Amino acid sequence: MKTPRETVIPTRIDEIQDFPSLKDYLKKLIEHFEDEHINIYEDLKKINQGIQVKIGSFTCPAATGNYSVTGVGFKPRYVEFMWTPTAYPTGIYLGSGWVDYNGNQGTIGCGYETSSSAYTSNRSDACIFNPNQSGVIILKASYVSMDSDGFTIIFSNVDTYFKLYWKAVR
C-alpha cells in the first residue's frame, strides 16, 4: 500500500484516461488532498464566498461627531471614499480616501483648484479631508469602527455642501 506521499495523481491526459470516469479521477484527487491534510472543501467554500462590495452616498452631516453608515449587509474590511461639493461659488473641490479594518487610513489629492491657484493634501490621520482656498480644514473625518452592518467615522470638521460617496468591500 502506498503512503500519502507516494499517491500518484495523474497530470497528463493519457493518465487521466486510465480512470474509468471523471468521477473516479476527482475522487482520487480529493483523497490525495485529504491525505496531505489539505481541506479542499473549506478552501472551495472560501473561494465561493467571493468578494462582497456595496456602494452608497450621503450628504455631509451638519454637526461634528460620530456618523454611522448601516445597511451595508456585512462588516467591511475596507472602505473607499470620494467627495465633491454639491455647490460651491468658486473652484473645484474633491478628494478621495480610504480606511481598512485595522484603522489604517489616508487621503490622496484632497483640495481645490481655481483658475488662479490650487491646493492638495495627502493625509494619514483621516479618511476624509478637504481644505478651502486658504488651507483651512472644512471637511475632515476619521475612522472609528467597522460594524457588523456597516462602518462608523467621526467628523471633526463638517460642511454640508459636500456629498460623500463610499464603497465598502469584504
C-alpha positions as CSV (number, residue, x, y, z in Angstrom):
1,M,0.0,0.0,0.0
2,K,1.3,3.5,-0.9
3,T,1.8,6.1,1.7
4,P,0.1,9.5,1.1
5,R,3.3,11.0,-0.2
6,E,3.5,8.2,-2.8
7,T,0.0,8.7,-4.1
8,V,0.2,9.3,-7.8
9,I,-2.1,11.9,-9.2
10,P,-2.4,11.9,-12.9
11,T,-1.4,15.1,-14.6
12,R,-1.3,14.1,-18.3
13,I,-4.4,13.4,-20.4
14,D,-3.3,9.8,-21.1
15,E,-3.0,9.2,-17.3
16,I,-6.5,10.6,-16.7
17,Q,-7.9,8.3,-19.4
18,D,-6.7,5.4,-17.3
19,F,-9.5,6.2,-14.8
20,P,-12.9,4.7,-15.6
21,S,-14.6,8.0,-15.2
22,L,-14.0,11.7,-14.4
23,K,-15.8,11.0,-11.1
24,D,-13.2,8.4,-10.2
25,Y,-10.4,10.8,-11.1
26,L,-11.9,13.6,-9.0
27,K,-12.5,11.2,-6.1
28,K,-8.8,10.2,-6.2
29,L,-7.7,13.8,-6.4
30,I,-9.8,14.7,-3.3
31,E,-8.4,11.6,-1.5
32,H,-4.9,12.9,-2.3
33,F,-5.7,16.4,-0.8
34,E,-7.2,14.8,2.3
35,D,-4.2,12.5,2.7
36,E,-2.0,15.6,2.6
37,H,-4.2,17.3,5.2
38,I,-5.4,19.9,2.9
39,N,-9.0,20.8,3.5
40,I,-10.1,21.4,-0.1
41,Y,-13.8,21.8,0.9
42,E,-13.1,24.7,3.2
43,D,-10.8,26.3,0.6
44,L,-13.5,26.0,-2.1
45,K,-16.1,27.4,0.3
46,K,-14.0,30.5,0.9
47,I,-13.4,31.0,-2.8
48,N,-17.1,30.5,-3.5
49,Q,-18.0,33.3,-1.0
50,G,-16.1,35.7,-3.1
51,I,-15.7,39.4,-2.5
52,Q,-18.7,41.4,-1.5
53,V,-19.0,45.1,-2.5
54,K,-21.6,47.7,-1.6
55,I,-21.7,51.3,-2.7
56,G,-23.6,54.3,-1.4
57,S,-23.6,58.0,-0.6
58,F,-24.7,60.6,1.9
59,T,-24.6,64.3,2.3
60,C,-22.1,65.6,4.9
61,P,-23.8,65.9,8.3
62,A,-24.5,69.3,9.7
63,A,-22.8,68.6,13.1
64,T,-19.5,67.1,14.1
65,G,-19.4,63.7,15.9
66,N,-19.9,60.0,15.0
67,Y,-21.6,59.1,11.8
68,S,-22.6,55.5,11.2
69,V,-23.4,54.0,7.8
70,T,-25.7,51.0,8.1
71,G,-27.5,48.6,5.7
72,V,-24.2,47.5,4.1
73,G,-25.1,43.9,4.8
74,F,-21.7,42.9,6.1
75,K,-18.7,44.0,8.2
76,P,-16.4,45.7,5.8
77,R,-12.7,45.0,5.6
78,Y,-12.0,48.1,3.6
79,V,-13.9,51.3,2.7
80,E,-13.1,53.8,0.0
81,F,-14.4,57.4,0.0
82,M,-14.8,60.1,-2.6
83,W,-16.3,63.5,-2.1
84,T,-17.3,66.6,-4.1
85,P,-19.4,69.6,-3.2
86,T,-22.9,69.8,-4.4
87,A,-22.4,73.6,-5.0
88,Y,-19.6,76.0,-4.4
89,P,-19.2,79.5,-5.6
90,T,-15.6,79.2,-6.9
91,G,-13.2,76.4,-7.7
92,I,-13.3,72.7,-7.8
93,Y,-13.2,70.7,-4.6
94,L,-12.7,67.0,-4.5
95,G,-10.8,64.2,-2.8
96,S,-10.6,60.5,-2.1
97,G,-9.7,58.5,0.9
98,W,-9.7,55.0,2.4
99,V,-9.8,53.1,5.7
100,D,-9.2,49.4,6.5
101,Y,-10.4,47.2,9.3
102,N,-7.2,47.8,11.3
103,G,-7.8,51.6,11.3
104,N,-5.2,52.4,8.7
105,Q,-6.5,55.4,6.8
106,G,-5.4,58.0,4.4
107,T,-6.5,60.6,1.8
108,I,-5.0,61.4,-1.6
109,G,-5.2,64.6,-3.7
110,C,-7.7,66.3,-1.5
111,G,-8.0,70.0,-2.2
112,Y,-9.3,72.6,-4.6
113,E,-8.5,74.2,-7.8
114,T,-9.4,77.6,-9.3
115,S,-8.2,79.4,-12.4
116,S,-5.5,81.1,-10.3
117,S,-4.5,78.6,-7.6
118,A,-4.6,75.1,-6.4
119,Y,-4.0,73.2,-3.2
120,T,-3.8,69.5,-2.5
121,S,-3.0,67.5,0.6
122,N,-2.4,63.8,1.4
123,R,-3.1,62.8,5.0
124,S,-2.7,59.7,7.1
125,D,-4.8,60.9,10.1
126,A,-8.1,61.0,8.3
127,C,-10.1,59.0,5.7
128,I,-11.9,62.2,4.6
129,F,-10.2,65.6,4.4
130,N,-10.6,68.8,2.4
131,P,-9.3,72.3,2.9
132,N,-10.6,75.5,1.4
133,Q,-8.7,78.1,-0.7
134,S,-7.0,79.4,2.4
135,G,-5.9,76.0,3.6
136,V,-8.4,75.9,6.4
137,I,-9.9,72.4,7.0
138,I,-13.5,72.5,6.0
139,L,-14.1,68.7,5.9
140,K,-12.4,66.0,8.0
141,A,-13.5,62.6,9.3
142,S,-11.5,59.7,10.8
143,Y,-12.0,56.0,11.4
144,V,-14.0,54.8,14.4
145,S,-15.0,51.2,13.6
146,M,-16.1,48.6,11.1
147,D,-19.5,47.4,12.3
148,S,-21.5,44.2,11.6
149,D,-23.7,46.0,9.1
150,G,-21.5,49.0,8.0
151,F,-19.0,51.4,9.5
152,T,-18.6,54.4,11.7
153,I,-16.5,57.5,11.2
154,I,-16.2,60.7,13.3
155,F,-16.4,64.1,11.7
156,S,-14.3,66.8,13.3
157,N,-15.0,69.4,10.6
158,V,-18.2,69.4,8.5
159,D,-19.5,71.3,5.5
160,T,-23.0,70.3,4.2
161,Y,-22.0,71.4,0.7
162,F,-20.2,68.1,0.3
163,K,-21.7,64.8,-1.0
164,L,-19.7,61.8,0.1
165,Y,-19.6,58.5,-1.9
166,W,-18.4,55.2,-0.4
167,K,-17.5,51.7,-1.5
168,A,-17.4,49.0,1.2
169,V,-15.5,45.8,0.5
170,R,-15.4,42.4,2.3
